Every structure is written in structure tokens, then in C-alpha cells.
């Protein structure tokens, strides 16, 4: 009994040209889909890396701001995508002098939720929580 199995190369070479063309077309389509999926995954990984970097910056700022108690304590504002910060607010005293419109602009800058009822204390609480200013009180 003879072995009728063919090596892969022989199996391909023994196919009719029309079948080879169809196989090549399918293979090309499959490779295009794989390439698109790899590109999508690469973008997602890049986005995740950026998110982790941003979270690290926020976490560092929050931990440093947690010790702010006096009005001359310096506030650390997390950098956001190289965007300019809307106000010159460097100390806890400056922070306490912000009005609700300014607070809302800062919340928007960081893509944070603004109170639907435009409650100033809720907006301030949201920003204080984000910045880690949990131990500071407005005078």
C-alpha cells in the first residue's frame, strides 16, 4: 500500500488554478481583517497607556493635595492632555475664592460631572474630591 498523503507544497501545486486563485483571494481577505484588528488593538493599547498615565498624574496630585490645610497651601493640578488650565489657581485660598461658574469650567476642563441643579456646593464637592482636597474647608 502506497502512502497517498502529499506534503503541503505538493498539495498546493496539485490544485487547479481557479481553486488556487479563490484560496489566495480568501487568504488575502483574511490577512486584511487580521491587519485591521491588529491596528485597532494597537490603538486601544495606546489609549489604555494614556489613560494609565493620566490616572497616575491624578493620583499623585490627589495624594499631594490631601495635606492642604492652610490657605497658602499649594494645590497641584493634574495636567490634562497638554491643555492649558483655565485659571491661575495656585493655593487653597485661591481655590476657595472660585465662584460656581469658574468651578464649572474647571469641571468641564477635566470632563467631570456638573451638578444638574447647578448646586455650587455639589460642584465644589465634586472638584474637591477629584483633587483630593477632602480635608479643606471654605472659610
N, C-alpha and C positions, 0 to 999 in steps of 0.2 A: 504494500500500500504506500503510495507516494504522498508526501506532505504537500497539500494544496494551498497552504497559507502563504500569503505574499507579504513581503516587507512593505512598510508604509509607502516608501518611494515607488515601489513596483505597483502597488495598488492605485496610486495616483496616476502613474504613467499609463496604466491599462484602461483608464476611464475614457469614454468618448468625449471629444472636445466640447460638446454642448453641456454635458454634465459638469465638466471642469469649469466652464465659464460661469455656470449657475453657482457652483460651490465658491468660486472666487468672489462673486458678487455678494453672496451671503456673508462670507468671511469679512469682506471689506465693510459691509454694513455693521457687522458685529464689532469690528475694531473701531469704527466711528462712534458707536454707542459707548463702548468702553472708554474711549478717549474723552468723550463729553462727560461721562461720570467721574473720571479722574479729575478733570478740570473743575467740576462742581465741588468735589471733595476737597481739592486744594484750596478753593476759595473759602469753603466752610472752615477749614483748619486755620486759615489766615484770620478769619473773623473771630474764631474762638481765641486765638492767641492775642488779638487786640482786646477782646473782652476781658481776658485774664489780666492783661497789663493794666487796663482801666480799673479793674477791681482792686488790683494791688495798690494803685495810686489812691483810690478812695479809702481803702483800709488803712494805709499809712497816715493819711490826713486825719481820719477819724480817731486813730489812736493818739495822735499828737494833740488834736483839739480837745480830747477828753480832759486834759489837765487845765484848760482855760477856765479861770475863775474871776480874775480881775479885769476891769475894763481896758487896761493896757496890754492884756494878753494877746499875743499874735495868733491870728487864725490862719490855718493852712487851707487853701482852696485847691481841690484836686483839678489838675489840668484836664481839659476835655478836648480831645481831637485837635489840639493846637489852635482852638478857637479863643478869641480874645474874651476876657471876662468882662461882663457888662458894667461893673462898678469898681471903684477903688475902695475896698473894704479890707483893712489890714488888721484891725483889732476887734476885740469883743465889744468895745464901746461903739465902734463904727457899725458893727452888726446890729446892736440894739437900737441904733438911730435909723435903721432902714424902715421905710414905710411899706405898706402892703403891696403897692404897685411894683416897687423895687424887689421885694421878696418874690413876687410872682414872676418877674423877669428872670431872676436867678433860678427859680424852679424850672422855668422853661429852658434856660441855658443847659441845665443838667437833665432835661427830659423827665422831670419829676412831676407827680400828680399835683394839680392845684385844686384846692377845695371848691366844690361845685357851688357852694353857698357864699363863696368869697369871704369866708371867715378868716380874718387876719391871724388869729391865734392858731388856727389849724395849719395855715400856710407856714407860719413861723415854726410850729412844731415839726412839720414835715422837713423843713430845711435844717433845723437843729438836729434832728435825728440823722439825716443824711451826713451832716458834717461831724457828728459825734460831740456836739455841744450840749450834751444831756444834763450837765451839771451847772449850766449857766442860766441865770435868770435876768430878765429885763428889769432895769431899775425904774 
